[in-house]
Amino acid sequence: MKNIRIEEVGDINFDFPYLEVFSKNDSTPFLEIAISNNKTLSFKIYSLKESILLSEKEWENILFVAKEFLVKAIKNENDYSRFENSSE
């Protein structure tokens, strides 16, 4: 999508990485997509000085990417846990 950019962010303080969603060339995200403790998607919308206008297609794309991210992140965490347990 030309009007939005989605980046994955890893943070050692969290079990799972998260996604940040940016508008065009902005350096500040307007949305954070994280994985909650019960392994569901959690959306944090940041308040900005300017409003963000998304088309239906852009919103659907964000949700599609988020759902794929959820499956991949949970699989990676499960694989890592199995690896850690097998090396003990």
C-alpha positions as CSV (number, residue, x, y, z in Angstrom):
1,M,0.0,0.0,0.0
2,K,1.4,3.4,-1.0
3,N,-0.1,5.4,1.9
4,I,1.0,3.2,4.8
5,R,4.1,1.4,6.0
6,I,4.1,-1.5,8.4
7,E,7.3,-2.4,10.3
8,E,8.0,-5.3,12.7
9,V,9.7,-4.3,16.0
10,G,11.5,-6.7,18.3
11,D,11.9,-5.8,21.9
12,I,13.8,-8.0,24.4
13,N,11.3,-6.8,27.1
14,F,8.4,-8.5,25.4
15,D,7.7,-12.2,24.6
16,F,6.5,-11.2,21.1
17,P,7.5,-8.6,18.6
18,Y,4.9,-6.0,17.5
19,L,4.0,-4.1,14.5
20,E,4.1,-0.3,14.0
21,V,1.9,1.3,11.3
22,F,3.0,4.6,9.8
23,S,1.3,7.0,7.4
24,K,3.3,7.7,4.2
25,N,6.8,9.0,5.1
26,D,6.0,9.8,8.8
27,S,8.5,8.7,11.4
28,T,5.9,8.4,14.1
29,P,3.5,5.5,14.0
30,F,-0.2,6.0,14.4
31,L,-1.0,2.4,15.3
32,E,0.7,-0.4,17.3
33,I,-0.4,-4.0,16.8
34,A,0.8,-6.3,19.6
35,I,0.0,-9.8,20.9
36,S,-1.8,-9.9,24.2
37,N,-1.1,-12.3,27.0
38,N,-3.9,-14.6,25.7
39,K,-2.3,-14.6,22.3
40,T,-4.8,-12.4,20.5
41,L,-4.2,-9.2,18.6
42,S,-4.2,-5.9,20.5
43,F,-4.4,-2.5,18.7
44,K,-3.1,0.7,20.3
45,I,-4.0,3.9,18.4
46,Y,-1.8,6.8,19.1
47,S,-3.2,10.3,19.1
48,L,-1.5,12.6,16.6
49,K,-1.7,16.2,15.7
50,E,-3.1,15.3,12.3
51,S,-5.9,12.9,11.5
52,I,-5.2,9.7,9.6
53,L,-7.5,8.8,6.8
54,L,-7.5,5.2,5.7
55,S,-9.4,3.6,2.9
56,E,-11.3,0.4,3.4
57,K,-8.7,-1.4,1.4
58,E,-5.9,0.0,3.6
59,W,-7.7,-1.0,6.8
60,E,-8.3,-4.5,5.4
61,N,-4.6,-4.8,4.4
62,I,-3.5,-3.7,7.9
63,L,-5.8,-6.4,9.5
64,F,-4.6,-9.0,7.0
65,V,-0.9,-8.3,7.8
66,A,-1.7,-8.3,11.5
67,K,-3.4,-11.7,11.3
68,E,-0.5,-13.2,9.4
69,F,1.9,-11.7,11.9
70,L,0.0,-13.2,14.8
71,V,0.3,-16.7,13.4
72,K,4.0,-16.3,12.5
73,A,4.9,-14.8,15.9
74,I,3.2,-17.5,17.9
75,K,4.8,-20.2,15.8
76,N,8.2,-18.7,16.3
77,E,7.7,-18.4,20.0
78,N,6.5,-22.0,20.2
79,D,9.4,-23.3,18.1
80,Y,11.9,-21.4,20.4
81,S,10.3,-22.8,23.5
82,R,10.5,-26.4,22.1
83,F,14.2,-25.8,21.2
84,E,15.0,-24.4,24.7
85,N,13.3,-27.4,26.3
86,S,15.0,-30.0,24.1
87,S,18.5,-28.6,24.8
88,E,18.1,-29.0,28.6
